[in-house]
Amino acid sequence: MKPTETAQVKQARLAAIVIFVTMLLWMASQWIGGQIGLAARFAFLFDLAALAAFAWALIVLIRVWRARQ
Protein backbone atom coordinates (compact mmCIF):
# COMPACT_ATOMS: atom_id res chain seq x y z
CA MET A 1 0.00 0.00 0.00
CA LYS A 2 1.34 3.43 -0.94
CA PRO A 3 1.86 6.09 1.73
CA THR A 4 -0.86 8.27 0.20
CA GLU A 5 -3.31 5.36 0.29
CA THR A 6 -2.43 4.71 3.92
CA ALA A 7 -3.06 8.36 4.76
CA GLN A 8 -6.41 8.25 2.96
CA VAL A 9 -7.44 5.13 4.86
CA LYS A 10 -6.50 6.81 8.16
CA GLN A 11 -8.50 9.92 7.25
CA ALA A 12 -11.55 7.87 6.28
CA ARG A 13 -11.28 5.86 9.50
CA LEU A 14 -11.01 9.04 11.57
CA ALA A 15 -14.08 10.48 9.83
CA ALA A 16 -16.02 7.28 10.53
CA ILE A 17 -15.03 7.40 14.21
CA VAL A 18 -16.05 11.06 14.42
CA ILE A 19 -19.45 10.25 12.90
CA PHE A 20 -20.01 7.34 15.30
CA VAL A 21 -18.92 9.18 18.45
CA THR A 22 -20.82 12.33 17.46
CA MET A 23 -24.01 10.35 16.97
CA LEU A 24 -23.64 8.65 20.36
CA LEU A 25 -22.87 11.91 22.17
CA TRP A 26 -25.68 13.74 20.42
CA MET A 27 -28.24 11.07 21.30
CA ALA A 28 -26.99 10.96 24.89
CA SER A 29 -27.14 14.73 25.22
CA GLN A 30 -30.70 14.79 23.88
CA TRP A 31 -31.80 12.08 26.30
CA ILE A 32 -30.02 13.60 29.31
CA GLY A 33 -31.30 17.06 28.41
CA GLY A 34 -34.85 15.74 28.35
CA GLN A 35 -34.41 13.99 31.68
CA ILE A 36 -33.06 17.04 33.52
CA GLY A 37 -35.23 19.60 31.76
CA LEU A 38 -32.41 21.40 29.96
CA ALA A 39 -33.39 24.63 28.22
CA ALA A 40 -34.04 24.45 24.49
CA ARG A 41 -31.17 26.82 23.72
CA PHE A 42 -28.71 24.27 25.13
CA ALA A 43 -30.30 21.52 23.08
CA PHE A 44 -29.78 23.66 19.98
CA LEU A 45 -26.17 24.19 21.02
CA PHE A 46 -25.64 20.42 21.10
CA ASP A 47 -27.39 20.17 17.73
CA LEU A 48 -25.08 22.78 16.21
CA ALA A 49 -21.99 21.06 17.62
CA ALA A 50 -23.15 17.75 16.12
CA LEU A 51 -23.84 19.41 12.77
CA ALA A 52 -20.34 20.90 12.78
CA ALA A 53 -18.80 17.49 13.46
CA PHE A 54 -20.90 15.87 10.73
CA ALA A 55 -19.97 18.63 8.27
CA TRP A 56 -16.26 18.17 9.07
CA ALA A 57 -16.53 14.41 8.55
CA LEU A 58 -18.41 14.91 5.28
CA ILE A 59 -15.75 17.29 3.98
CA VAL A 60 -12.98 14.84 4.91
CA LEU A 61 -14.78 11.95 3.23
CA ILE A 62 -15.40 13.98 0.06
CA ARG A 63 -11.70 14.90 -0.05
CA VAL A 64 -10.72 11.22 0.33
CA TRP A 65 -13.21 10.20 -2.33
CA ARG A 66 -11.93 12.83 -4.78
CA ALA A 67 -8.30 11.89 -4.13
CA ARG A 68 -9.03 8.27 -5.02
CA GLN A 69 -10.51 9.14 -8.40
Backbone bond lengths (Angstrom), bond angles and torsions (degrees), N, CA, C in turn:
res aa  C-N    CA-C-N  psi(-1)  N-CA   C-N-CA  omega(-1)  CA-C   N-CA-C  phi
1 M - - - 1.450 - - 1.538 108.52 -
2 K 1.311 115.72 134.55 1.465 120.95 -179.79 1.534 110.37 -72.99
3 P 1.331 115.65 156.17 1.476 118.23 178.69 1.531 113.10 -60.20
4 T 1.328 117.39 -34.97 1.471 118.61 179.04 1.525 111.20 -68.83
5 E 1.339 116.05 -36.29 1.465 119.37 177.29 1.526 110.77 -66.59
6 T 1.323 116.30 -39.30 1.458 120.32 178.07 1.528 110.72 -62.78
7 A 1.326 116.02 -42.25 1.468 119.88 178.24 1.520 110.90 -63.86
8 Q 1.328 117.32 -39.30 1.461 120.72 179.44 1.524 110.92 -66.18
9 V 1.322 116.60 -39.78 1.468 120.13 178.28 1.528 109.96 -64.00
10 K 1.335 116.92 -41.91 1.464 120.37 178.45 1.522 111.48 -63.60
11 Q 1.336 117.01 -40.57 1.463 120.09 178.78 1.520 111.10 -65.38
12 A 1.329 116.70 -42.53 1.466 119.92 179.37 1.528 110.60 -65.23
13 R 1.322 116.92 -39.57 1.465 120.53 178.32 1.522 110.77 -64.80
14 L 1.329 116.71 -42.33 1.463 120.38 178.38 1.531 110.68 -62.38
15 A 1.327 116.91 -42.15 1.460 120.25 178.73 1.534 110.66 -63.01
16 A 1.328 116.81 -40.25 1.467 120.30 178.65 1.527 110.72 -64.39
17 I 1.317 116.77 -41.05 1.470 120.61 178.76 1.520 110.08 -64.82
18 V 1.334 116.91 -41.71 1.468 120.64 178.93 1.526 110.41 -61.99
19 I 1.319 117.15 -42.38 1.464 120.69 178.90 1.529 110.38 -61.99
20 F 1.326 116.25 -46.54 1.466 120.70 -178.07 1.529 111.79 -63.67
21 V 1.322 116.92 -49.55 1.459 120.88 -177.96 1.527 111.00 -66.25
22 T 1.338 116.52 -39.60 1.462 120.15 178.40 1.523 110.98 -61.26
23 M 1.326 116.15 -42.90 1.465 119.33 -179.62 1.532 110.72 -63.97
24 L 1.332 116.48 -43.06 1.466 119.37 178.81 1.531 111.58 -63.49
25 L 1.339 116.63 -46.34 1.461 119.95 -179.86 1.521 112.06 -65.35
26 W 1.326 116.18 -38.06 1.461 119.27 -179.95 1.526 110.78 -65.81
27 M 1.339 116.11 -45.39 1.463 119.07 179.01 1.526 111.14 -63.90
28 A 1.328 117.02 -40.20 1.465 120.48 178.86 1.523 110.67 -65.29
29 S 1.326 116.94 -41.06 1.465 119.09 -179.42 1.529 111.07 -66.99
30 Q 1.313 117.21 -35.85 1.465 119.88 177.47 1.527 110.86 -66.68
31 W 1.320 116.78 -42.18 1.457 120.60 -179.49 1.530 110.81 -67.65
32 I 1.335 116.16 -47.76 1.469 120.12 -179.76 1.531 110.67 -64.01
33 G 1.326 115.98 -40.67 1.463 119.64 178.24 1.513 112.04 -60.60
34 G 1.327 116.81 -39.08 1.462 120.56 177.04 1.518 112.38 -68.13
35 Q 1.325 116.20 -35.62 1.465 120.04 -178.65 1.528 112.18 -70.61
36 I 1.328 116.71 -37.30 1.471 119.10 -176.81 1.520 112.80 -97.78
37 G 1.310 117.36 -0.12 1.458 120.49 177.66 1.522 113.10 73.71
38 L 1.314 116.63 39.47 1.461 121.95 -179.54 1.534 110.18 -64.57
39 A 1.318 115.96 143.33 1.464 120.58 -179.38 1.532 110.37 -63.17
40 A 1.315 115.25 151.38 1.463 120.83 -177.23 1.519 111.83 -61.93
41 R 1.322 118.24 -31.14 1.466 119.67 -178.82 1.519 111.01 -65.55
42 F 1.335 118.00 -31.16 1.457 120.15 176.81 1.523 110.78 -74.98
43 A 1.306 117.04 -33.62 1.461 120.17 175.65 1.527 109.77 -63.79
44 F 1.323 116.88 -41.07 1.460 120.11 177.22 1.520 111.21 -66.28
45 L 1.311 117.73 -32.61 1.458 121.00 176.46 1.526 110.59 -63.93
46 F 1.327 117.19 -43.35 1.464 120.90 175.87 1.526 110.65 -63.81
47 D 1.334 116.13 -39.07 1.464 119.78 178.15 1.526 111.11 -62.37
48 L 1.319 117.02 -43.80 1.461 120.46 -179.84 1.531 111.43 -66.25
49 A 1.321 117.37 -38.41 1.463 120.21 177.12 1.526 110.51 -63.88
50 A 1.324 116.70 -40.99 1.469 120.16 178.06 1.522 110.61 -65.93
51 L 1.320 117.17 -41.80 1.468 119.83 177.56 1.519 111.69 -61.64
52 A 1.326 116.89 -38.86 1.467 119.89 178.06 1.526 110.67 -64.31
53 A 1.314 117.54 -41.94 1.464 120.40 178.79 1.522 111.17 -65.97
54 F 1.335 116.93 -41.26 1.463 119.87 177.66 1.522 111.62 -65.44
55 A 1.320 117.08 -39.02 1.468 120.56 178.30 1.526 110.22 -64.27
56 W 1.337 117.07 -43.01 1.463 120.37 178.34 1.532 110.16 -60.09
57 A 1.326 116.64 -46.64 1.460 120.61 -179.34 1.531 110.76 -63.24
58 L 1.320 117.17 -39.74 1.461 120.37 178.47 1.519 111.16 -63.36
59 I 1.319 117.28 -42.73 1.462 120.98 179.03 1.526 110.41 -63.40
60 V 1.322 117.66 -43.18 1.463 121.06 178.57 1.524 110.36 -62.57
61 L 1.320 117.69 -44.51 1.462 120.41 -179.41 1.527 111.86 -66.21
62 I 1.319 117.80 -36.76 1.468 120.10 177.01 1.525 109.90 -65.84
63 R 1.333 116.99 -40.61 1.470 119.84 177.99 1.525 111.25 -63.59
64 V 1.330 118.19 -40.40 1.464 121.45 177.55 1.522 109.70 -65.16
65 W 1.309 116.60 -44.55 1.465 121.14 -179.47 1.535 111.17 -60.77
66 R 1.335 116.59 -44.23 1.465 120.31 -179.91 1.518 111.92 -68.10
67 A 1.317 117.43 -33.78 1.470 120.83 179.65 1.533 111.16 -69.12
68 R 1.302 116.53 -28.41 1.476 119.71 -179.54 1.514 112.68 -81.41
69 Q 1.290 118.26 -12.35 1.477 119.84 -179.53 1.494 111.93 -84.97
